[in-house]
Amino acid sequence: MDPDRARELLERERGRIERALADLAPEDSGEISDIDTHLGDEASDLYDDERDAGLSEDLRVQLAAVERAEERLKAGTYGVSVESGEPIPDARLEAQPTAERTIEEQERFERGGA
């Protein structure tokens, strides 16, 4: 894959992730919370907070993948499997710019057979 195209894809992916992380950041209204909060509201808030924490963690993992891909791009190894050294097809990189393995290798890796 052309390095300029790879850079463009990775920048777009980084921007998407950073925007999503910013959207999940808690908003501080500056107001002291109502002491008379209903128990159901507290449970709903706790659920939302835990869901957002999980989403934030997933996004941080995705951001780390972008950073690894950017490092491979700098090193000249972007688009080459970290497992076998085989080329990763451009179509896969277009769909998933942070791909580190070919589809077959990734499937084995996810099954625990890497």
C-alpha positions in Angstrom: 0.0 0.0 0.0 1.1 3.5 -0.8 2.6 5.1 2.4 0.6 8.3 1.8 -2.6 6.3 1.6 -1.7 4.4 4.7 -1.0 7.6 6.6 -4.3 9.0 5.5 -6.2 5.9 6.7 -4.4 5.9 10.0 -5.0 9.6 10.6 -8.7 9.1 9.9 -8.8 6.1 12.3 -7.0 8.1 15.0 -9.4 11.0 14.6 -12.4 8.7 14.9 -11.1 7.1 18.0 -10.1 10.4 19.6 -13.5 12.0 18.9 -15.2 8.9 20.4 -13.1 9.1 23.5 -13.9 12.9 23.9 -17.6 12.1 23.5 -17.3 9.6 26.4 -15.5 12.0 28.7 -17.7 12.9 31.7 -19.3 16.3 31.6 -19.0 18.4 34.7 -22.0 20.7 35.0 -20.4 22.5 38.0 -23.5 21.8 40.0 -23.6 19.9 43.3 -25.6 16.7 42.8 -29.1 16.5 44.2 -29.0 14.9 47.6 -32.5 13.5 46.9 -31.4 11.3 44.1 -33.6 8.3 43.4 -32.1 4.9 43.8 -33.1 4.0 40.3 -31.4 7.0 38.9 -28.2 6.1 40.8 -28.3 2.5 39.4 -28.9 3.9 35.9 -25.9 6.3 36.3 -23.7 3.5 37.6 -24.7 1.4 34.6 -23.9 4.3 32.2 -20.6 4.9 33.9 -19.5 1.2 33.7 -20.6 1.0 30.0 -18.7 4.2 29.2 -15.6 2.8 31.0 -15.8 -0.4 29.0 -16.2 1.6 25.7 -13.3 3.9 26.7 -11.0 0.9 27.3 -12.0 -0.6 23.9 -11.2 2.7 22.3 -7.8 2.9 24.1 -6.9 -0.6 22.8 -7.9 0.6 19.2 -5.7 3.7 19.7 -2.8 1.6 20.7 -3.3 -0.4 17.5 -3.1 2.8 15.5 0.1 3.8 17.3 1.6 0.4 16.5 0.6 0.7 12.8 2.1 4.2 12.7 5.4 2.8 14.1 5.3 0.0 11.4 4.7 2.7 8.8 7.8 4.7 10.0 9.8 1.5 10.0 8.8 0.5 6.5 7.0 -2.7 7.7 3.4 -1.5 7.4 1.3 -3.9 5.3 3.4 -6.8 6.3 2.2 -9.5 8.7 3.9 -9.2 12.1 3.5 -13.0 12.3 4.8 -14.4 9.0 6.2 -11.4 7.1 3.7 -12.1 4.3 2.0 -9.0 2.7 -1.4 -8.0 4.0 -3.7 -7.3 1.1 -4.5 -3.7 0.4 -8.2 -4.4 0.6 -7.8 -5.6 4.2 -5.8 -2.5 5.1 -8.4 -0.3 3.5 -11.1 -2.0 5.7 -8.9 -2.2 8.8 -5.9 0.1 8.6 -4.4 -1.3 11.8 -4.4 -4.9 10.6 -1.3 -6.7 11.9 -1.8 -10.1 10.3 -3.4 -11.6 7.2 -7.1 -12.7 7.7 -6.1 -16.3 8.0 -3.4 -15.5 10.6 -5.7 -13.3 12.5 -8.4 -16.1 12.7 -5.8 -18.5 14.0 -4.5 -15.9 16.5 -8.1 -15.2 17.8 -8.7 -19.0 18.2 -5.5 -19.1 20.3 -3.6 -21.1 17.7 -0.9 -18.5 16.9 
